Amino acid sequence: MPFYERGDVRIHFEEAGSGFPLLLIPGGGLNSSISVWSNMGPFDAMEEFKNDFRCITMDLRNANAGQSTGPVVMENAWNAYAEDYLGLMDHLGIQEFLVLGCCIGGPFILKLMEAAPDRVVAGVLCQPSGYRPEMPDLFWETNTKNWGPALCARRPDVTMQMVEAHLHSLYRVQPDFVFSVTRDFVRSCQTPMLVMPDDVPAHPFQVSMDIFKLAPNAEVSMYPWKQPKDLIPAAVARARTFLKAHEPVASRR
């Protein structure tokens, strides 16, 4: 199984298909891992898009179900995760790429657009996670109960104090919107994006609508698109059409 290493970070990744690069970010929050695509996601993006693009996906650093490892960063945590994705693209010799991400993939995509505007060609934000005012500490509570204790149990070098500092950096330093970037950034972001809304506690419908309304070159998919399940193929087709429309012309030859 392929791994990319940078210092004390070790990232497990997989590839499928050929063509213009498409980075696929699984859902699952801080337990975002490759297995989510086939086990938990609304659709298996690797299977769906491998005939159209060179698909790349990876286990998030320190996801409990994954094989990627690295320090538990206690400051600027969103930046550290973005560096993992961009480092993997560097490792694979990829400069420009498309990206589709579910759940936490939404905030990650926006952070990548901020960190590397010359590299992210377009993005699909599928059921993006974000801040819900009536449940302001949802992600803190979920991760201090689930992700953090499990990580500490298998990593003696990690303490709950470190976990809490990490979660503070992710979810309490900027407790609004998508956590990873500001509304002002999205308002200024020219990168094309397609938003596929959801409305469960971790994926507020209002956050999806705010992204759509703020971003100058944003589109929005139909809603609902996950239930009933027979709507999902049309939603995937919409995402494919969007991605193909923004694939650089030179790569289609």
KELUMBA-18946 format. One record per residue (C-alpha): residue number from 1; residue in one letter; x negated, y, z. Coordinates in Angstrom, 3 decimals. Each point is the difference from the previous one (the first is absolute). Last residue first. Layout:
BEGIN
<node num="NUM" residuo="A" X="X" Y="Y" Z="Z"/>
...
***
This chain:
BEGIN
<node num="253" residuo="R" X="6.967" Y="15.718" Z="-25.576"/>
<node num="252" residuo="R" X="2.093" Y="0.663" Z="3.095"/>
<node num="251" residuo="S" X="-2.973" Y="1.159" Z="2.102"/>
<node num="250" residuo="A" X="-0.555" Y="3.066" Z="-2.173"/>
<node num="249" residuo="V" X="3.562" Y="1.201" Z="0.623"/>
<node num="248" residuo="P" X="-0.483" Y="0.299" Z="3.745"/>
<node num="247" residuo="E" X="2.722" Y="-1.904" Z="1.875"/>
<node num="246" residuo="H" X="2.610" Y="2.525" Z="1.048"/>
<node num="245" residuo="A" X="2.909" Y="-1.377" Z="-2.021"/>
<node num="244" residuo="K" X="-1.057" Y="-3.566" Z="0.863"/>
<node num="243" residuo="L" X="0.269" Y="0.805" Z="3.710"/>
<node num="242" residuo="F" X="3.444" Y="1.575" Z="-0.339"/>
<node num="241" residuo="T" X="1.354" Y="-2.826" Z="-2.151"/>
<node num="240" residuo="R" X="-1.366" Y="-2.563" Z="2.467"/>
<node num="239" residuo="A" X="1.617" Y="1.787" Z="2.951"/>
<node num="238" residuo="R" X="3.360" Y="0.083" Z="-1.800"/>
<node num="237" residuo="A" X="-0.352" Y="-3.704" Z="-0.847"/>
<node num="236" residuo="V" X="-0.639" Y="-0.721" Z="3.678"/>
<node num="235" residuo="A" X="3.187" Y="1.885" Z="0.897"/>
<node num="234" residuo="A" X="1.981" Y="-1.897" Z="-2.645"/>
<node num="233" residuo="P" X="-1.324" Y="-3.311" Z="1.340"/>
<node num="232" residuo="I" X="0.940" Y="1.020" Z="3.580"/>
<node num="231" residuo="L" X="3.707" Y="0.653" Z="-0.600"/>
<node num="230" residuo="D" X="0.851" Y="-3.732" Z="0.161"/>
<node num="229" residuo="K" X="-1.151" Y="0.089" Z="3.603"/>
<node num="228" residuo="P" X="3.109" Y="1.837" Z="1.178"/>
<node num="227" residuo="Q" X="-1.668" Y="1.835" Z="1.552"/>
<node num="226" residuo="K" X="-3.520" Y="1.146" Z="-0.874"/>
<node num="225" residuo="W" X="0.824" Y="2.812" Z="-2.499"/>
<node num="224" residuo="P" X="2.216" Y="2.343" Z="1.977"/>
<node num="223" residuo="Y" X="-0.752" Y="2.515" Z="-1.339"/>
<node num="222" residuo="M" X="-1.140" Y="0.554" Z="-3.593"/>
<node num="221" residuo="S" X="-3.541" Y="1.159" Z="-0.525"/>
<node num="220" residuo="V" X="-1.391" Y="3.474" Z="0.648"/>
<node num="219" residuo="E" X="-2.383" Y="2.045" Z="-2.109"/>
<node num="218" residuo="A" X="-2.810" Y="2.244" Z="1.173"/>
<node num="217" residuo="N" X="-2.046" Y="2.469" Z="-2.039"/>
<node num="216" residuo="P" X="0.251" Y="3.151" Z="2.124"/>
<node num="215" residuo="A" X="-0.011" Y="-1.906" Z="3.325"/>
<node num="214" residuo="L" X="2.274" Y="1.672" Z="2.565"/>
<node num="213" residuo="K" X="3.437" Y="-1.340" Z="-0.953"/>
<node num="212" residuo="F" X="-1.122" Y="-3.601" Z="-0.510"/>
<node num="211" residuo="I" X="-2.156" Y="-0.046" Z="3.134"/>
<node num="210" residuo="D" X="2.880" Y="1.477" Z="2.022"/>
<node num="209" residuo="M" X="2.409" Y="-2.558" Z="-1.434"/>
<node num="208" residuo="S" X="-2.251" Y="-2.865" Z="1.024"/>
<node num="207" residuo="V" X="-0.370" Y="1.498" Z="3.475"/>
<node num="206" residuo="Q" X="3.776" Y="0.377" Z="0.265"/>
<node num="205" residuo="F" X="0.568" Y="-3.679" Z="-0.783"/>
<node num="204" residuo="P" X="-2.085" Y="-0.936" Z="3.015"/>
<node num="203" residuo="H" X="-2.182" Y="-3.113" Z="-0.372"/>
<node num="202" residuo="A" X="-0.946" Y="-1.191" Z="3.511"/>
<node num="201" residuo="P" X="3.563" Y="0.082" Z="1.357"/>
<node num="200" residuo="V" X="1.610" Y="-1.314" Z="-3.207"/>
<node num="199" residuo="D" X="1.053" Y="2.162" Z="-2.941"/>
<node num="198" residuo="D" X="-1.856" Y="-0.785" Z="-3.223"/>
<node num="197" residuo="P" X="-0.991" Y="2.251" Z="-2.855"/>
<node num="196" residuo="M" X="-2.029" Y="-0.874" Z="-3.140"/>
<node num="195" residuo="V" X="-2.083" Y="3.119" Z="-0.719"/>
<node num="194" residuo="L" X="-1.777" Y="0.275" Z="-3.348"/>
<node num="193" residuo="M" X="-3.093" Y="2.170" Z="-0.126"/>
<node num="192" residuo="P" X="-1.835" Y="2.190" Z="-2.490"/>
<node num="191" residuo="T" X="-3.086" Y="1.749" Z="1.423"/>
<node num="190" residuo="Q" X="0.458" Y="3.786" Z="0.180"/>
<node num="189" residuo="C" X="-0.255" Y="0.231" Z="3.789"/>
<node num="188" residuo="S" X="0.658" Y="3.541" Z="1.254"/>
<node num="187" residuo="R" X="3.308" Y="-0.679" Z="1.761"/>
<node num="186" residuo="V" X="-1.421" Y="-3.310" Z="1.206"/>
<node num="185" residuo="F" X="-2.896" Y="1.872" Z="1.608"/>
<node num="184" residuo="D" X="2.293" Y="2.539" Z="1.611"/>
<node num="183" residuo="R" X="2.129" Y="-2.806" Z="1.441"/>
<node num="182" residuo="T" X="-3.075" Y="-1.197" Z="1.827"/>
<node num="181" residuo="V" X="-1.911" Y="-3.244" Z="-0.422"/>
<node num="180" residuo="S" X="-0.405" Y="-3.306" Z="1.870"/>
<node num="179" residuo="F" X="2.921" Y="0.251" Z="2.461"/>
<node num="178" residuo="V" X="2.674" Y="-0.571" Z="-2.691"/>
<node num="177" residuo="F" X="2.375" Y="2.795" Z="1.147"/>
<node num="176" residuo="D" X="-0.903" Y="1.129" Z="3.481"/>
<node num="175" residuo="P" X="-2.015" Y="-0.978" Z="3.040"/>
<node num="174" residuo="Q" X="-3.415" Y="1.294" Z="-1.149"/>
<node num="173" residuo="V" X="-2.434" Y="-0.932" Z="2.784"/>
<node num="172" residuo="R" X="2.529" Y="-2.472" Z="1.398"/>
<node num="171" residuo="Y" X="0.321" Y="-2.759" Z="-2.608"/>
<node num="170" residuo="L" X="-3.354" Y="-0.966" Z="-1.473"/>
<node num="169" residuo="S" X="-2.458" Y="1.628" Z="2.389"/>
<node num="168" residuo="H" X="2.095" Y="-0.984" Z="3.009"/>
<node num="167" residuo="L" X="0.217" Y="-3.531" Z="-1.368"/>
<node num="166" residuo="H" X="-3.795" Y="-0.234" Z="-0.113"/>
<node num="165" residuo="A" X="-0.335" Y="1.434" Z="3.505"/>
<node num="164" residuo="E" X="2.577" Y="-2.528" Z="1.200"/>
<node num="163" residuo="V" X="-1.875" Y="-2.880" Z="-1.623"/>
<node num="162" residuo="M" X="-3.283" Y="1.137" Z="1.556"/>
<node num="161" residuo="Q" X="1.619" Y="0.109" Z="3.448"/>
<node num="160" residuo="M" X="1.532" Y="-3.396" Z="-0.771"/>
<node num="159" residuo="T" X="-3.505" Y="-1.365" Z="-0.306"/>
<node num="158" residuo="V" X="-1.883" Y="-1.359" Z="-3.028"/>
<node num="157" residuo="D" X="-3.356" Y="-1.800" Z="0.325"/>
<node num="156" residuo="P" X="1.720" Y="-3.201" Z="1.142"/>
<node num="155" residuo="R" X="1.725" Y="-0.229" Z="-3.418"/>
<node num="154" residuo="R" X="2.562" Y="-2.803" Z="-0.188"/>
<node num="153" residuo="A" X="2.091" Y="0.996" Z="3.014"/>
<node num="152" residuo="C" X="-0.648" Y="3.707" Z="-0.580"/>
<node num="151" residuo="L" X="1.527" Y="-0.232" Z="-3.486"/>
<node num="150" residuo="A" X="3.067" Y="-1.812" Z="1.318"/>
<node num="149" residuo="P" X="0.440" Y="2.606" Z="2.743"/>
<node num="148" residuo="G" X="-0.247" Y="2.881" Z="-2.529"/>
<node num="147" residuo="W" X="2.243" Y="-1.260" Z="-2.809"/>
<node num="146" residuo="N" X="3.038" Y="-0.975" Z="2.060"/>
<node num="145" residuo="K" X="0.900" Y="2.020" Z="3.054"/>
<node num="144" residuo="T" X="-2.291" Y="3.005" Z="-0.432"/>
<node num="143" residuo="N" X="0.788" Y="-0.102" Z="-3.716"/>
<node num="142" residuo="T" X="3.774" Y="0.144" Z="0.320"/>
<node num="141" residuo="E" X="-0.015" Y="2.657" Z="2.715"/>
<node num="140" residuo="W" X="-2.375" Y="2.321" Z="-1.825"/>
<node num="139" residuo="F" X="1.817" Y="-0.506" Z="-3.297"/>
<node num="138" residuo="L" X="3.411" Y="0.835" Z="1.483"/>
<node num="137" residuo="D" X="-1.191" Y="2.943" Z="2.082"/>
<node num="136" residuo="P" X="2.246" Y="2.702" Z="-1.503"/>
<node num="135" residuo="M" X="3.141" Y="-2.140" Z="-0.367"/>
<node num="134" residuo="E" X="2.696" Y="2.704" Z="-0.455"/>
<node num="133" residuo="P" X="-2.495" Y="2.138" Z="-1.911"/>
<node num="132" residuo="R" X="-0.891" Y="-2.794" Z="-2.505"/>
<node num="131" residuo="Y" X="-3.566" Y="0.337" Z="-1.271"/>
<node num="130" residuo="G" X="-1.027" Y="-1.978" Z="-3.049"/>
<node num="129" residuo="S" X="-0.242" Y="-3.314" Z="-1.829"/>
<node num="128" residuo="P" X="0.324" Y="-0.124" Z="-3.754"/>
<node num="127" residuo="Q" X="2.561" Y="-2.440" Z="-1.511"/>
<node num="126" residuo="C" X="-2.056" Y="-0.294" Z="-3.229"/>
<node num="125" residuo="L" X="-2.224" Y="2.966" Z="-0.764"/>
<node num="124" residuo="V" X="-1.040" Y="-0.509" Z="-3.628"/>
<node num="123" residuo="G" X="-3.140" Y="1.919" Z="-0.913"/>
<node num="122" residuo="A" X="-1.658" Y="1.754" Z="-2.913"/>
<node num="121" residuo="V" X="-3.518" Y="0.578" Z="-1.395"/>
<node num="120" residuo="V" X="-1.848" Y="-0.257" Z="3.315"/>
<node num="119" residuo="R" X="-3.665" Y="0.730" Z="-0.789"/>
<node num="118" residuo="D" X="-0.320" Y="3.772" Z="-0.431"/>
<node num="117" residuo="P" X="2.243" Y="0.697" Z="2.992"/>
<node num="116" residuo="A" X="-2.297" Y="-2.048" Z="2.258"/>
<node num="115" residuo="A" X="0.549" Y="0.896" Z="3.663"/>
<node num="114" residuo="E" X="3.428" Y="1.626" Z="-0.366"/>
<node num="113" residuo="M" X="1.364" Y="-2.595" Z="-2.417"/>
<node num="112" residuo="L" X="-1.513" Y="-2.711" Z="2.193"/>
<node num="111" residuo="K" X="1.755" Y="1.493" Z="3.053"/>
<node num="110" residuo="L" X="3.274" Y="0.041" Z="-1.939"/>
<node num="109" residuo="I" X="-0.481" Y="-3.649" Z="-0.948"/>
<node num="108" residuo="F" X="-0.808" Y="-0.979" Z="3.590"/>
<node num="107" residuo="P" X="3.141" Y="1.733" Z="1.329"/>
<node num="106" residuo="G" X="2.103" Y="-2.005" Z="-2.478"/>
<node num="105" residuo="G" X="-1.943" Y="-3.248" Z="0.461"/>
<node num="104" residuo="I" X="1.130" Y="0.003" Z="3.614"/>
<node num="103" residuo="C" X="3.305" Y="-1.310" Z="-1.404"/>
<node num="102" residuo="C" X="-0.757" Y="-1.289" Z="-3.509"/>
<node num="101" residuo="G" X="-2.775" Y="1.093" Z="-2.337"/>
<node num="100" residuo="L" X="-0.505" Y="0.436" Z="-3.722"/>
<node num="99" residuo="V" X="-3.189" Y="1.539" Z="-1.397"/>
<node num="98" residuo="L" X="-1.361" Y="0.941" Z="-3.408"/>
<node num="97" residuo="F" X="-3.743" Y="0.178" Z="-0.518"/>
<node num="96" residuo="E" X="-2.909" Y="2.161" Z="-1.120"/>
<node num="95" residuo="Q" X="-3.648" Y="-0.713" Z="0.890"/>
<node num="94" residuo="I" X="-0.243" Y="-3.767" Z="0.279"/>
<node num="93" residuo="G" X="-3.411" Y="-1.668" Z="0.311"/>
<node num="92" residuo="L" X="1.361" Y="-2.768" Z="2.227"/>
<node num="91" residuo="H" X="-2.070" Y="1.171" Z="2.987"/>
<node num="90" residuo="D" X="1.102" Y="3.582" Z="-0.649"/>
<node num="89" residuo="M" X="3.655" Y="-1.104" Z="0.071"/>
<node num="88" residuo="L" X="-0.687" Y="-1.838" Z="3.254"/>
<node num="87" residuo="G" X="-1.597" Y="3.111" Z="1.453"/>
<node num="86" residuo="L" X="3.054" Y="2.028" Z="-1.007"/>
<node num="85" residuo="Y" X="2.275" Y="-2.377" Z="1.887"/>
<node num="84" residuo="D" X="-2.237" Y="-0.153" Z="3.078"/>
<node num="83" residuo="E" X="-0.570" Y="3.772" Z="-0.090"/>
<node num="82" residuo="A" X="3.766" Y="0.512" Z="0.109"/>
<node num="81" residuo="Y" X="0.127" Y="-2.127" Z="3.170"/>
<node num="80" residuo="A" X="-2.647" Y="2.171" Z="1.623"/>
<node num="79" residuo="N" X="1.760" Y="3.206" Z="-1.045"/>
<node num="78" residuo="W" X="3.245" Y="-1.125" Z="1.649"/>
<node num="77" residuo="A" X="-1.954" Y="-0.682" Z="3.213"/>
<node num="76" residuo="N" X="-1.376" Y="3.518" Z="0.330"/>
<node num="75" residuo="E" X="-1.117" Y="-0.763" Z="3.569"/>
<node num="74" residuo="M" X="0.134" Y="-3.246" Z="1.996"/>
<node num="73" residuo="V" X="-1.138" Y="-2.414" Z="-2.686"/>
<node num="72" residuo="V" X="0.379" Y="-3.661" Z="0.920"/>
<node num="71" residuo="P" X="-3.177" Y="-1.277" Z="-1.626"/>
<node num="70" residuo="G" X="0.203" Y="-2.517" Z="-2.825"/>
<node num="69" residuo="T" X="1.588" Y="-3.226" Z="-1.139"/>
<node num="68" residuo="S" X="1.917" Y="-1.307" Z="-2.996"/>
<node num="67" residuo="Q" X="1.253" Y="-3.590" Z="0.209"/>
<node num="66" residuo="G" X="3.723" Y="0.552" Z="0.338"/>
<node num="65" residuo="A" X="2.860" Y="-1.073" Z="2.262"/>
<node num="64" residuo="N" X="-1.098" Y="2.249" Z="2.856"/>
<node num="63" residuo="A" X="-0.711" Y="2.976" Z="-2.246"/>
<node num="62" residuo="N" X="-3.403" Y="1.258" Z="1.143"/>
<node num="61" residuo="R" X="-0.872" Y="1.872" Z="-3.241"/>
<node num="60" residuo="L" X="2.905" Y="-0.344" Z="-2.376"/>
<node num="59" residuo="D" X="-0.043" Y="-3.177" Z="-2.074"/>
<node num="58" residuo="M" X="-0.480" Y="0.735" Z="-3.665"/>
<node num="57" residuo="T" X="1.665" Y="0.404" Z="-3.396"/>
<node num="56" residuo="I" X="-1.249" Y="0.490" Z="-3.552"/>
<node num="55" residuo="C" X="2.125" Y="-0.447" Z="-3.116"/>
<node num="54" residuo="R" X="-1.557" Y="0.388" Z="-3.453"/>
<node num="53" residuo="F" X="3.206" Y="1.020" Z="-1.731"/>
<node num="52" residuo="D" X="3.009" Y="-1.151" Z="-2.013"/>
<node num="51" residuo="N" X="0.106" Y="-3.794" Z="0.386"/>
<node num="50" residuo="K" X="-1.106" Y="0.269" Z="3.635"/>
<node num="49" residuo="F" X="2.886" Y="2.365" Z="0.804"/>
<node num="48" residuo="E" X="2.770" Y="-2.161" Z="1.462"/>
<node num="47" residuo="E" X="-2.188" Y="-2.732" Z="1.447"/>
<node num="46" residuo="M" X="-2.269" Y="2.390" Z="1.870"/>
<node num="45" residuo="A" X="3.005" Y="2.124" Z="0.966"/>
<node num="44" residuo="D" X="1.836" Y="-2.831" Z="1.727"/>
<node num="43" residuo="F" X="3.370" Y="1.593" Z="0.740"/>
<node num="42" residuo="P" X="1.899" Y="1.303" Z="3.049"/>
<node num="41" residuo="G" X="-3.124" Y="-0.833" Z="2.032"/>
<node num="40" residuo="M" X="-0.101" Y="-2.608" Z="2.735"/>
<node num="39" residuo="N" X="-1.620" Y="-3.268" Z="-1.080"/>
<node num="38" residuo="S" X="-1.410" Y="0.325" Z="-3.536"/>
<node num="37" residuo="W" X="-1.220" Y="3.585" Z="0.150"/>
<node num="36" residuo="V" X="-0.591" Y="-0.121" Z="3.754"/>
<node num="35" residuo="S" X="-2.744" Y="-2.604" Z="-0.514"/>
<node num="34" residuo="I" X="-2.358" Y="2.699" Z="-1.290"/>
<node num="33" residuo="S" X="0.000" Y="1.808" Z="3.320"/>
<node num="32" residuo="S" X="1.523" Y="3.083" Z="1.616"/>
<node num="31" residuo="N" X="0.022" Y="-0.761" Z="3.731"/>
<node num="30" residuo="L" X="-0.490" Y="3.692" Z="0.792"/>
<node num="29" residuo="G" X="3.371" Y="0.610" Z="-1.646"/>
<node num="28" residuo="G" X="1.368" Y="-3.113" Z="-1.698"/>
<node num="27" residuo="G" X="0.081" Y="1.196" Z="-3.580"/>
<node num="26" residuo="P" X="-2.480" Y="-1.039" Z="-2.666"/>
<node num="25" residuo="I" X="-2.135" Y="2.523" Z="-1.920"/>
<node num="24" residuo="L" X="-0.384" Y="-0.808" Z="-3.715"/>
<node num="23" residuo="L" X="-2.791" Y="1.748" Z="-1.917"/>
<node num="22" residuo="L" X="0.702" Y="-0.064" Z="-3.738"/>
<node num="21" residuo="P" X="-2.999" Y="0.000" Z="-2.348"/>
<node num="20" residuo="F" X="0.627" Y="0.304" Z="-3.775"/>
<node num="19" residuo="G" X="-0.035" Y="-3.408" Z="-1.680"/>
<node num="18" residuo="S" X="-0.414" Y="-3.469" Z="1.402"/>
<node num="17" residuo="G" X="1.810" Y="-2.371" Z="2.327"/>
<node num="16" residuo="A" X="-0.648" Y="-0.913" Z="3.610"/>
<node num="15" residuo="E" X="-2.379" Y="1.233" Z="2.678"/>
<node num="14" residuo="E" X="-0.442" Y="-0.751" Z="3.698"/>
<node num="13" residuo="F" X="-1.561" Y="1.827" Z="2.931"/>
<node num="12" residuo="H" X="-1.606" Y="-0.663" Z="3.382"/>
<node num="11" residuo="I" X="-1.696" Y="3.088" Z="1.422"/>
<node num="10" residuo="R" X="-3.017" Y="-0.022" Z="2.316"/>
<node num="9" residuo="V" X="-0.847" Y="3.249" Z="1.807"/>
<node num="8" residuo="D" X="-3.184" Y="0.091" Z="2.122"/>
<node num="7" residuo="G" X="-2.031" Y="1.658" Z="-2.748"/>
<node num="6" residuo="R" X="1.981" Y="-0.281" Z="-3.212"/>
<node num="5" residuo="E" X="1.009" Y="-3.527" Z="-0.965"/>
<node num="4" residuo="Y" X="2.362" Y="-1.206" Z="-2.728"/>
<node num="3" residuo="F" X="1.290" Y="-3.544" Z="0.261"/>
<node num="2" residuo="P" X="1.120" Y="-2.498" Z="-2.628"/>
<node num="1" residuo="M" X="1.429" Y="-3.395" Z="0.962"/>
***
